[in-house]
Each structure stands twice: as C-alpha cells, then as structure tokens.
C-alpha cells in the first residue's frame, strides 16, 4: 500500500464512516483518488466497508502504533530502547537483521503495522492483519558467543508472560520452546535469529508476535488453534502500552540472562510450563516421534522428557499433546 493509502487508513482509524468527499478534502485530493487509493486494501487483509451515501469505514477501529507514545510509556527504561514504527514490511526480523549488520545499537526496536511475510518457527508463516496483532523485533547485543545463548527463547517467553500477567490474562502458560498458550490455542510466539561466533560477541534479533484480536477471516487461514488477548483480558491493553510493557519486562529478563544464563530463570519458567508433568509427543526433525512425560527443562533450556528408557534431553522438535 502506498503512503496515501496509509494516510486514508489513519483518518479511518476511529471505525466511523467518512465520506469520500471529506476524506479527499482532508488530503487535498479528489474523490476518485480516494476511491483508487482504497481499492485494493482487502488484498492486504484490511476489512473496509463501503456504503453509498455514507462513505468508508474500517470494520473495526484501529489502534495505530505510535513510536513516541510507546516510548513515553517506557518510563525509566526509555533510555534503553529506540522504537521505530513501519507501516508495512515483509518481516521486522529480516529488516532488523539487515540493520544489525550495519551496526544498529542494542535496544533498537522495529514494530510493523502490517507484515506481508511474517515468519514463525521452523519456516511457518505468521499471519496478521491491520491492528489485530502486535508484531515487533528487538535487537540485543551480548558479550558472550552463540554457545552462551542456550535457553534464550525460553527466557523471552517468560518475559512476555510476565507482561501479560499485568493485565490478568487468564489461563496463559508457556510451551517449549517459544510459544505463549491459553486453553483455546496459541496466543503468541517468538522467533530468535542470532549472528556472531561461538566465542563472542553476538547479536540477536528477537521477533515477537501477539494476537490482540482474531478476525474470522484471519482465523480461517491459521492452521492451528489460536486465541487473542481480547478473549483473555477483561480490559485488553492498548497496543502502544502493551509494546512498552513487553520491552520493560524484556529488559529485566535479558539483564538477568546476561548475568546468570537461563539457569537463573528456569524455576520460574517451569512454574508456568503449560504441559509440565503431562504426557506429550515430540515430533523430531527426521519425522520420528518420541512419547513421554514433560518433566521441565534443563539449565540450558533443553526439554526433559521422561520416556520408557528414562529421562531424555532434547534441544529440537515440535511438542504436541499426546492424543
């Protein structure tokens, strides 16, 4: 979508009807230009209603991301982050990785209103539409090498859960290695990509996606059970505030991780492990399946599975409930 389309969508963000004539006057363009600028927004997942005589409106009001607003919500942590909001990008992780190579500072944050090629773990697609998710990436530099980052995705998941607990999100937990779950399905996830060598230093881009709402059209294309914050919170947070709260918790957890590794966070992670002491199946990369009881994780974040052969340790695989 071009810049004029985004200007129009911001004018429509309140979810009320706006006539093409008034919209054109506000931007200094014709009604025909308004029509053509909004003609293809549905292809990007934007649900726009058009009614003759009334004009245009978004099917749901849109809480626009604003870097200055989010930065102000950070309080004492504001100096540790630099937030930038992009209207549209293929992937916030891909863009921030490019910037990391060019020397971007630790604490750089890139939030995207509309991701067209969002990525999840093991090559999956992360689906989101305008305003119904919070998708952002955080760049963080570590003095240690890549071998010192074991368990980082679990630590990040714990930070997300702590932030969401501030809003009394009900029955949420963690799934190894990087998912935020509720009883109804997946609420959010983490994608971590690292650069560096085994001995350091290293740089990590942490991609986070949280479902804020779940429109029917989006729910139809997601291939696994999913849930959104508005289903779990009596008063869901505004997205700029949510971004700030997530970053505050991430700063604390990443500081702890840098000092003492995942071992210092292990007990808290296991206390929120959604599948702790339950029978699960682990789908391995080679297609085989291992069945056992989830007994938590190691100090380096590996999954501990009690099997017929005893406790086994895994650092890869896809966890599912045993049917």
N, C-alpha and C positions, 0 to 999 in steps of 0.2 A: 504494500500500500504506500502511496506517495505522501508527501508532507501535508498536502491539502486534505487528503482523506483523514489523516490523523487530527488535523485542526477541527474538522467537522465532527469527528467522533468525540473529541473533548467537549465540544459545545452540546453534544447529545448525552453526555455522561450522566446527567441527572435523571435519565429514564423517562422524561416528559416529552410530549410531542412538540416539534419545532417545524414550522413551515419552511419549505424550500426557499421562499422569498426572503424570510427573515434571516435564515442561515446565509443566504447569498449577500444580503446587506451587511451582515456582521463581518464577512470576509472580503467584501468588495468584489464579488464575482456574480455571475448570472445564475438563475435557477437551473439552467441547463448544465452549467459546470458543477453545481451541487449534485445534480442527478448522476452525471457521469462519474464523479469522484466517489460516490457511494454505491455505484452499480455492482461492483464485484466484491464487496466486503464479506458476503456469505462464504466465498471461497476460502477465506481466512478464518472461518469459524465464528464470525461476528453475526449474531442474530439481530437483524434490523427489521422493524415493522414499517410498512409504507401504507398510508391510508389517504386516499384522495380527499382533499379538503381539510385535512388535519396536518399532513406532513410526515415527518420521520420521527421514530424514537427507537432507542435500544430496548430490547425485550426486558433487560434487567439493568438497573442503574450500575454504573461502572465507577469503582473506587480507583481513581487514577494514581499511579505511583508518582511520587514527587521526592527527588533526592534531598532537597532542602528540608522538607517536612520530616522525612525519616531520620536525617542527620540530627535534627533538633531533638527528636525523641531519644537519641542515644545518651544524652546526659553526660556523665563523667567519662564515658567511653568514646565520645565523639572524636577525640584526637587520634584514636587508633584506627579509624576507618575513613575511607573516602568513597562515598557512594555515587554511582552514576547510573542513570536510568536510560535504557534504549527503548524506543518504541517497538522496534521489530528487529529480530536477529535470528539466524539459523539456530545457534546454540550459544548460550552465555559461557559455557565451559570452553568451547572452541575459541571464541574471541578472547577470553581472558588468558588462555594458554598462549595465544599469539602475543599478547601484551606482556606476559611474564618473560618470554624470550627477549623482548625489547627492554626489559628492566623495570617493569611495573613494581611498585612498592608493596610490601606486605600490608594487608588490610584493605587492598583495593577490592571494591565490591561492584559487580555489574548485575543489575536487575533488568529483566526484559519483560515488557508488557505482553508481547506476542512472539513466542518461539515457533519457528516454522519447521525446525528439525531437532527438537529437543531429544536428548539421549538419556537412556537409563542403563542399568547394569546389563552385562552380557549382550550388548547390542540391541536392546529393546528400545522402542520409541516411547518418549514421554509425551503424552497428549495433554494439551491445554488450549484454552481459548482466551479471548479478551476478558481480563479481570476475574476469571474464575479460579486462578491459581496464583501462588507466589513462587516465581522461579528466579533464582539468582545464583551467582557464583562468587566465591570468596577466595582471594589469593593469600596464601600464608607461607612465609619462608621459615625454614628450620635450619639450625646449625648442624643437626645430625644428618647422616646419609639415609638413603632409601631403606636400608635394613633396620633403621630405628623408628620407622613409621608403622610398624605392625600394630593393628588394632585401632588405627586412626578412624576408620569409617564407623566403628562401634562408638568411639568417643564422640564423634559428631552427632550420631543418632541420639546419644544421651543428652547432648546439649539441646537438640530440637525438642525432645520430650520434656525437659525441664522448662523450656519456654512455653510450650503448650499447656503445661500444668498450671501456669499462671492464670489461664482462662478457664480452668475447671473442665477441660476436655475430658469426657467420660470414657472410661474403659480403654485407654490407649496404652500401647506397650511397644516393645522393640522386637524385631525379628532379625536374626542373624543373616547376613552381616550388616545390612544397611537400610532396612525398611521400618517405617512407623506404621503400626497397625491399630485398628479398632475391631470390634467384633464383626462389623459389617464388611470389612475389607481393608485395603491399603489406603492410608491417608497421605503418605509422603515417602520420599526416598532420597538417597544420597548417591552421588557419583563422584568419586575421587580420582584425579589424574595427577601424577607426580612426574617431576623432572629432576635430574641430578644423578649422582653416582652412589655407590654403596657406602662411601666414607664421608660424604657431605661436602658442602651444604646441599640442601634440597629445597625445592619449591613445589607447593601443592596447590592445585585448584580444586576447591570443594564446591560441587554443584548440588543445590538443594531445590526440591520441588515439593510444595504443599498444596493439596486441593483445598480451596476456600469454598467453592460451590461446585456442584456437579450437574450441569445441564443435561437433559435427556439425550440430546444428540451426541454429546461427548461420552456419556455413559455407554452408548451403543457401540462405540469403536474401541473402548478399553477392553482388553482381553482377559482381565482378571477382576474379581470383586474389588470395588473401590468405595470410598466414603469421603466426605468433605467436612470441613470444620463447622459449617453451619448446621450440620446434623448432630454434632457432638457438643457444641457450646451453646449455652442459653444466650450468651451475648458474644458472638464471634468478634475478634479484634479487627479493626480497620487495617488494611494491608500495610500501610506505611509504619504503623505502630508495631505490627507483627514482625516486620523486617528488622526494626530496631531491637526488639526483644530477643529475637533469634541471634543477632550479632552480639548482644551483650552476653548471652549465655555461651556462645561460641568462644568469645574472648577468654572467659574464665576457664572453660574446659581445655582449650588449646594451650593456655598457660600451664595448667596442671599437667597436661600430656607432655609438654616440652620439658618440664622439670623431672617428672617421675614415670613417664610412659603410661601405657594403658593399665598396667597393674594397679595403679592408684585409683582407677575408676571402675575396676572390674566388679566389685561387690555391688555398687550402685546399678551398673548395667544389668547384672543378673537379677537384681531385685525387681527390675522392670521387664524382664525377658518374657514375652507373651507365651512362649512354648516351653518354659522351664519345667522339667520333670514330666514332659508329655511325650507320648510315642510319636515319632516323626519319621519321614522318609527323606533321604538326601539323594537328589539326582546328581550324579557325578558328570564331569565334562565328557567322559568317554561313553556316556549313555547308560552306565550301570546304576543300580540303586542300592543304597545302604539303609537298612531299617534299624532303629534303636530308640533309646530314650534320651532326650536332650538333658544333659547334666551341666549346662552352663558353658563357660568359655575359659580358655587359658589366660595367663597373664599377658600373652601377646595377641589375644583376640581370636584364637582358633576355637572352632566348635568342638566341644567334648560330647561324644556320643557313646552311650552305654549299649553295647551290642552283645550278641551271644559269645563273642570272642573276648569280651571285656571292654574297658574304656578305650575308644579310638579317638584320634585327634585329626581334624580336617581343617584345611585352610582354603578350600574351594568347594563349590557345589551349591545347589538350589534346594532350599528347605521347603517341605510341604507337610501338612498334617497327614498322618497315616490314615488311609481310608479303611 
